[in-house]
Every structure is written in C-alpha cells, then in structure tokens.
Amino acid sequence: MSSSKVRIAVVIGSIREKRFAEKPARWIAGLVNQRDDAEAEIVDLKDYPMAMFAEDASPLWAPSKDEHARRWQARLDEFDGYIFTAAEYNHAPTGVLKNAFDYAGSQVLRKPAGFVGYGGVGGARAVEHLRLIAGELQMAPVRAAVHILRNDFVAIMQGQDIAELAHLKEGADGLLNDMVWWARALRAARAAEEQARAA
C-alpha cells in the first residue's frame, strides 16, 4: 500500500436485507481501486449496529458510550475521505445513515465527502440533505456526484451490469477526481497544522 495514495471509505448507507446499495458501492470501490492515486475499502453499516443517537453530548465533546459507535469512529479515522451510498426515503436519506453521521466526530473533520445517490430522482434530495449535514460536521462535500435514476435502478436490479452504463461512469469519474483532489489537499493541510502545533 503506497502512502501517497489517498484512502477512501465507501460507506454502504442502507441495512435492508434486499438492499440495492451494495451494487453501486462495489462498483465505485472498484473504480477507485483501478486508479494509481487512491484506494478504497467498503465499510458496511450492517457491521456497526449503533443505537439511535441518544448520547449525553456530541462525539466532538464527549466519548460515545455506545460500543458500536466507538468502533465506527475508529474505522472512520483510518480514511482520508468518504463516499456514501444514499438511498432516498421520503425526500431524505436513510435513518441509519443519518444516525451514523450523528455519531461521527473529529475523525471526519476537514475530510471530503462524496455521494452515490439512487431513487426516483437519483437520490438527489437525499444527497442535498447529506451535503448540509456533512458541512455542519466540517467535512468538505464535493460538487460532483453519481445519481442513479429510476430507469437505471430498475435495469441494474434486473441484471444490467452497472459498469456498462457509460453515463454513470462519466459521473463517477468526476466524483473520484474531486474526491482525490480534496483528499490530497486536505490531508496536506491537516499535516501542516499538526506540525505547526508540535513546533
């Protein structure tokens, strides 16, 4: 593993038994891992069954009591940026993904966030909601995103290979270029800040 590569977590933002999210997650992680400037790992929220957030304070101000939340935070700390799959339920992201954001603390501070949305309008409303949340967490949500519209969603569910859909690949290329640029820039800025504090 080259230290020059930025490390990207692809977070599966749904825990439903018959979820679609795994398909775009594996696809986008595969595209990251084809690059020579980045590497990706899939992080599945099913592996972090966090209670609904009811902590005494934000993770920024006090350690989380929930054991799964502490494991989630430690996992987040391993990466330079994050791409989230975003299903849209009632014009909003999944509850489990919002809950995961609520448990994120300093681990995500000044790191880029990207999104692969899906649904009737490509998950656009859920993604816009998540951009606001990411901004509040002092992340850097990137402009480019992938939006899987209903027709593509149905085709993929019926066996269409997502990798064969050129328009989605075009969106993914833009997303990954943004992610790598911001991840590199922000990693360097965080390192410089740490050096200045240590001086």
Solvent accessible surface area in square Angstrom, and as a share of the most:
residue,aa,sasa,rsa
1,M,182,0.81
2,S,52,0.34
3,S,105,0.68
4,S,69,0.44
5,K,52,0.22
6,V,0,0.00
7,R,48,0.18
8,I,2,0.01
9,A,1,0.00
10,V,0,0.00
11,V,0,0.00
12,I,1,0.00
13,G,1,0.01
14,S,3,0.02
15,I,84,0.43
16,R,150,0.55
17,E,156,0.70
18,K,173,0.73
19,R,28,0.10
20,F,9,0.04
21,A,0,0.00
22,E,54,0.24
23,K,90,0.38
24,P,0,0.00
25,A,0,0.00
26,R,135,0.49
27,W,23,0.08
28,I,0,0.00
29,A,8,0.06
30,G,30,0.29
31,L,19,0.09
32,V,2,0.01
33,N,80,0.41
34,Q,142,0.63
35,R,62,0.23
36,D,124,0.64
37,D,20,0.11
38,A,1,0.01
39,E,33,0.15
40,A,12,0.09
41,E,66,0.30
42,I,51,0.26
43,V,4,0.02
44,D,25,0.13
45,L,2,0.01
46,K,89,0.38
47,D,84,0.44
48,Y,20,0.08
49,P,82,0.52
50,M,23,0.10
51,A,59,0.46
52,M,142,0.63
53,F,67,0.28
54,A,94,0.73
55,E,31,0.14
56,D,121,0.63
57,A,36,0.28
58,S,40,0.26
59,P,25,0.16
60,L,80,0.40
61,W,203,0.71
62,A,36,0.28
63,P,122,0.76
64,S,7,0.04
65,K,141,0.60
66,D,26,0.13
67,E,104,0.47
68,H,58,0.26
69,A,0,0.00
70,R,114,0.41
71,R,99,0.36
72,W,3,0.01
73,Q,18,0.08
74,A,63,0.49
75,R,53,0.19
76,L,3,0.01
77,D,90,0.47
78,E,82,0.37
79,F,4,0.02
80,D,16,0.08
81,G,0,0.00
82,Y,0,0.00
83,I,0,0.00
84,F,7,0.03
85,T,0,0.00
86,A,0,0.00
87,A,5,0.04
88,E,28,0.13
89,Y,81,0.31
90,N,149,0.76
91,H,113,0.50
92,A,28,0.22
93,P,12,0.07
94,T,5,0.03
95,G,47,0.45
96,V,37,0.21
97,L,1,0.00
98,K,72,0.31
99,N,7,0.03
100,A,0,0.00
101,F,6,0.02
102,D,47,0.24
103,Y,2,0.01
104,A,4,0.03
105,G,3,0.03
106,S,71,0.46
107,Q,32,0.14
108,V,3,0.01
109,L,47,0.24
110,R,104,0.38
111,K,14,0.06
112,P,0,0.00
113,A,0,0.00
114,G,0,0.00
115,F,1,0.00
116,V,0,0.00
117,G,0,0.00
118,Y,14,0.06
119,G,18,0.17
120,G,54,0.52
121,V,64,0.37
122,G,0,0.00
123,G,0,0.00
124,A,35,0.27
125,R,97,0.35
126,A,0,0.00
127,V,0,0.00
128,E,97,0.43
129,H,72,0.32
130,L,0,0.00
131,R,43,0.16
132,L,137,0.68
133,I,24,0.12
134,A,0,0.00
135,G,37,0.36
136,E,141,0.63
137,L,31,0.15
138,Q,97,0.43
139,M,14,0.06
140,A,25,0.19
141,P,45,0.28
142,V,3,0.02
143,R,215,0.79
144,A,24,0.19
145,A,18,0.14
146,V,2,0.01
147,H,67,0.30
148,I,0,0.00
149,L,93,0.47
150,R,152,0.56
151,N,121,0.62
152,D,21,0.11
153,F,56,0.23
154,V,50,0.28
155,A,34,0.26
156,I,7,0.04
157,M,92,0.41
158,Q,148,0.66
159,G,64,0.62
160,Q,62,0.28
161,D,71,0.37
162,I,16,0.08
163,A,65,0.50
164,E,123,0.55
165,L,25,0.13
166,A,80,0.62
167,H,103,0.46
168,L,6,0.03
169,K,76,0.32
170,E,132,0.59
171,G,24,0.23
172,A,0,0.00
173,D,53,0.28
174,G,27,0.26
175,L,0,0.00
176,L,5,0.03
177,N,82,0.42
178,D,42,0.22
179,M,1,0.00
180,V,8,0.05
181,W,158,0.55
182,W,105,0.37
183,A,0,0.00
184,R,115,0.42
185,A,39,0.30
186,L,29,0.14
187,R,68,0.25
188,A,65,0.50
189,A,58,0.45
190,R,46,0.17
191,A,46,0.36
192,A,57,0.44
193,E,73,0.33
194,E,102,0.46
195,Q,130,0.58
196,A,72,0.56
197,R,166,0.61
198,A,91,0.70
199,A,123,0.95
